[in-house]
Amino acid sequence: MALIPSFPDVHFGFGALKELAPELQRRGVDRPLILTDAGLVQAGVCQKVCDALAPGTRATVFDGIPENPTVAGVERALIAYRSGACNGVVAVGGGSVLDSGKALRILAHQGGRLLDYLSEPALIGKPEVPLITIPTTAGTGAEVTFGGGIHPQPDAPALGLRSPHARPDVAICAPELTLTLPPRLTAATGMDALTHCVEGFLSTRDNPPTRAVALDGIARAVRYVGRATADGEDREARAQMLMAALQGGMSIYLGLGPIHALSVAFGDGPLHHGTLVTVAMPAVMRFYNGLQGGGLERVAEAMNLTPDRDAGCRIADAVARMNGELGLPATVRQMGYKKTDLGRMVDEALRSYFNLTAPRQPTREDYARLVAEVLG
C-alpha cells in the first residue's frame, strides 16, 4: 500500500477567510505578495482577501498571472515580490495562479531559473517562503497539490513542477469566493474536479483512505456541478463543489492517467485545462471498458450508473451527456484548436509522466486512436 500522503492544513467553509491573518502571523509574514489575476481584482475578490489582512500588514498585489501559467508570468511576479520586500506569498485564484504561487515560492527562496527546476525537480530544496493558497474556482485542487504545470511559452506544452517542497503550507477554502465564477468556468472547473477524482481512484497506487476520498468526490461532483452552473448563488452547491475540488486535489496524490496525458498533447493551444480534460474523459473511459479489478464499477456506482461489465462505456456516455448539458464542447476542435501534427500530439501523450499510474497504459497505436477521437 502506498504511503498515506501528508496534505497541507485546510480551513474550509463560509467565513474561512478570517483564518488568513492568524495564519500569516503564525508564520511571521507581515509583507505578503497577493498573487492573483486581473479578473479577480475587477470582480472584487482580491479586495475581500486584502480586507481580511491584519492591520499594519503591508501587502503587495500582483495581478499579472495569465489564464494558463507561464514562466514569464512567474518571473514578473518575482520582480514584484522583491520590489515589495515581501516575506510570504498568498495565491488567490484558480489553478494558474495557485501553480504560479508554488513556482514563485521556489524562486523567491532559491533564485535561479525556473526552467532548471522544471527540468530537474531534485534541485528544489525546502523553501523558507510561506505559501498560503486561496482557491476561487472549484476544480483544480491545486490548493493542496505538490506540483503543477508551467508553460515555458504560452503556445508550448506545460512542464511539470513536481516536488513535495512545492506543496502549500495552508489552504483556505471559502466557498463565497467562488460565487462570482461565470457558468462556463464553473462547469469546466467542476468537471476537472471529477476527472481528478476518477483518475486518482483508478490509479495503480493502492491507498484506501485517499481512494475513499476520491470516490466521495466523484459522487459530490456529479450531484452538484449542474446546480452550481445553473445558479451561481446556490451556496450549498458552491460549497459542495469546492469540497469536490479539494477531494480531487487529494486524489491527485494517487496519480493521474491518460486523460491528463491527452491534455498535455493539446496543451500548446493554449486551451482551458479543465475543459480539455473533460473533453478527453469519454474517450479514455471507453478505452478502459472491461478493465479488471472492479474500479470502473465502483466509479459507476458513485455516479449512480449501472455497475456492469460495460461500466467504462456507461461512464463515458454519462460524462459526454453532462458536458452537453453544461454547454461544454465535445471535441478539441470545437474548442478552437487548429493544429494538425498528429504525430507530435501522440508523442506528447505517450511520454507524459501521467501514464505511470494508469491501470491500463495506452500504446502508441492506442494513443493514435485516442488523439483522433478527442481531436474530432
N, C-alpha and C positions, 0 to 999 in steps of 0.2 A: 504494500500500500504506500502511496506517495505521502510525503510529509504533509501534515496539516499546515497550510500557509498562515503566516502572520500578517494580518491586514492592518492598515492604518487605523487609528482611533476614528470613530464616526459619531458625529452628532446628527440626529435625524429628527425631522418633524417641523411643523409650522412653528416659527419663532426660534429655530435653532441658531439663527444668525447672532443671537445675543451671546453665543459662546465664542464669537470671534475675538473680542477684546481680551477675555481671560486667557485664551489660548496663545495669543500673541505675547501678552505679558509674561506668561509662564516660560516662554522661550526667549525673553529679553528683546523682543522686536518692537522698536518704537519708531522705526523709519521703514515701513514696508513699501515694496513696489506692488501696486494693484495692477495686475496684468489682465487685460481684457480685450474686447474688440469694440469698434466704433458703434456697432448696432446696439450693444448693451449700454453704452453711455447714452445714446439717443433715447433708448427706452426707459431710462431712469433706474435701471437695475444696478449699475455701478454706484450710483449715488446712495442707494439703500445700503450697500456694503460700506461705503465711506461713513455713512451716518452711524454705523454700528461700531466704529473705532472708538477707543477710549480718548477722552480729552487730552490734548497735548501730543497725540500721535501725529507725526509728520509724514504723511503718505505722498508718494509719487504715483500718478496714474499714467500707465502706458496702454493706449488702446489701438496699437498698430498690428495686432495679430490677424492674419488673413483667415479665410474660411477653411483652408487646408494649411496645416502648419509648415513653415519653411525655415530653412537655415537662416535666410536673410531676416525674417521676422524675429527670430530669437536673438540674432546679433544686434538688431536695433533695440530690442528690449534690454539687452545687456548695457548698451550705451546709456539708456535712461536709468537703469539700476545704479550704475556707477556715478552718473551725474547727480543723482539724488542722495548719494552716500547711503544707500539702502542697506538694511541688515536682515531682510527676510522677504519672501515672496508670497503674495496672496493671489492665486489664479482664479479668476471669476469668469466662467463661460462654459462653452461646450468642449468637445474633445480636442479641438485645435488649440484652444487656449490652455487647457489643462496639460496637454502633452508638451506644449511650448514651455510651460512653467517647470516641468521636470528637467527639460534641457537647460533652461536658464539657471536653475539652482546649481547644476554641474559646472557650467561655465563661470558663474559668479564665484564659485569656490576655487575651482582648479585652474581657470583660464584655459588657454589653448584654443584649438579649432574644434568646432562641433563635429565636423566630418570625421575627425580622428576617432571620437568617441562612438560615432555611429558605426564605423567600420571595425573598431576594436573595443568592445564593451569592457574588456578586462582592464582598460585604462581608467575606468571610472572608479574613483575612491569614495569613501563615505563622506558626504557633503556636510559642511558646517552651516550651510544656509538653510534655515527653516522654510518649509513649503506647506502652505495650507490651501486646499482646493475647495472651491465652492461651485458646484455644477449648476448650470442654468438650463440645461437640456436633460431630458430623461432618456438616455440611450447608451452613451459610450461606456459608462462605468469607469472612465479614466480617472475619476476622483480617487480611486483606490488601487489602480493597477501599478505595476512596477516598470512599465515601459510605454511605448507609443511609437507612432510613425512620424518622421520628419522628412519633408521633401527637400532634396538638395536644390532643386529649381521647381517652380510652380508646375511645369509640364513634365516633370520626371517622377517615376515611381518613388514612393516613400521608402526611406531606410529605417530599419528598426532601432529604436533606443531601448535596450533591454538590460536592466541591471537592478538588483534589489536596492541599490543606493539611489535609484530614481524614484522610488516609491514615496508618495507624500507622507508627511507626518500626521496630518489630521485632515479629515474630510467633513465639511459642514454642509449637510443636505437639507435645505429649506425649501419645501415644495412651492411656497409662494413666489419664489424667484423664477419658477417655470411658467407662471400664469400668462406671461406676455408672449410665449413662444407661438409663432404662427402655426396654423393647422398642418401645412405640408411638412414643416420641420418636426412637429410633434409626431406625425405619422412615421417619418423616416427614422428619427432617432428612437422611437418606440420599437420599431421592427428591428433596429440594430440591437437593442437590448435582447430581443427574442433570439436573434442569431447567436449572440454570445452565450446565452443560457443553453441553447440546443447544442452548439459545438462543444461547449465545456462539458455538458452531461455525457456526450458521446465520445469524449476523449479517451484515449487508452490509459490515462493516468487514473488509477483507482483510488479515489478519496471519498468515501461515503458521506462524510459531513458536508463537503463542498458540493458533491453531486446532489445532495438533498436540497441545498440552497438553489442550485441550478434548476431543479425540477419545479420548485415552488415559483421561481422567477418566470418559467415558461407559462404556467397557469395564470399568473398575475398579469403578464403582458398580453396574453390572448384575451383575457377578460376585459381589460381596461383601456387598451390602446385606442379602440374605436370611440369610446366615451370621451377620452381626453382630446382626441382630434376634433370631434363634433362640437364640443363645448369646452373651450379653454378655461372657463371659470369653474368647472366641475372640480372642486377641491379634493374630493375623495379620489377621483380618477387621477388627478395630478400627483397626489401623494403615493398612490399605488404604483404608478408608472415610474416615479423616482426611485421607489424601493426596487422595482423590477430592474431598473438600470443599475442600481447598486449591486443587486444579486448577479447581474450579468458581468459586472466588473470582477466580482469574486470568482465567478465561473471561469474567467479568462486565466486564472492561475492554474487551471487544469489543462490549458492548451486550447487551441482552436483547430482549424482544419481547412478543407478545400474552399469553403465559402469565402473565407478571408484570403486564401491564396488567389482566388479569382479576382478579388477586389484589388490585389496588387497588380494583376495583369492589366487592369484597366485604370490603374492609378496615375497614369500620365495625362489625364484628361484636361484639367483636373475636374473631377466629379465629386458630388457629395458622398462621403463614405457610407453613411447609414443607408442611403438609397441604393448604392452599389451592392451592399451585402444582401439586402432583402431581395433585390432583383436576381442575385445569383443563387439564393437559397433553394427555390424549387428544383432547379437542375441537379443540385448536389443531393437533395433528398431522394430524387428518383434514382440517382447513381447508387445511393446507399440501399435501395429497396432490397429486401431479402437478407440484410445484414444479420449475422447470428449474434446471440447473446441477450436479446430482449431489450436492447437500448431504444430502438425505434418504437417498440410497443409502449414503453414507459413514456416516451415523448408524446406519442399519440394520445395516450390516456390523459396526460396533463392538458392536452389541447381539446379534450372532450371528443376525440375521434375514436373510431373502432380500432382496437389494438390487434390487428390480424397480421398475416404474413405480407400483406401489401401496405403495411403501415408507412413505409417510406413514400409511396405514391400518394397515400391519403394526406400525409403531412405536406407534400409538395403542392397538391391541389388546394389545400386549405390556405397555405401561405399565398399562393397566386391569387386566390379569391380575396383574401384580406388586402393584398396590395391593390387590387382593383377597387375594392370598396373604399379604401383610404385615399384613392386618387394618385397612387404611385405608379410609375411606369412598369411595363412588363419586360423590357429589354434595355440593354445598354445603349443601343442605337436611339431608342426613344428618349434617352437622357441627353442626347446631343453628341454622342461620341462619334467621331468621324474617321478615326484611323483604321487601317485595313491590314496591318502587318501581323497576320495571324501567328506566324512562326515566333515572332518576338513575344506575343502575348502568352503563347503556350510555354515558352522558355521561362518567362517571369513567374508563371503559376507553378511550374514544375520545381523550380529551385527555391520556392518560398519555404521558410522555416515553419510556417503554419502547418505544413504537411506532416511534421514529425509526430504529432499526436493523433493523427486521423485514424479512425478504426478501419478504414479501407483506403489505401493510398492510391490515387489515380496514376496510371501510367501516362506516357506521352500521348498515346492514342486516346486514352480516356479524356485527357485534358483538351485534346483537339476537338472532341465532340462537345465537351462542356463549354469551352470558349465559344464555339459556333452557336450553341443553343442560347447562352446568356447574351451574346452579342446581338443576335436577332437579325 
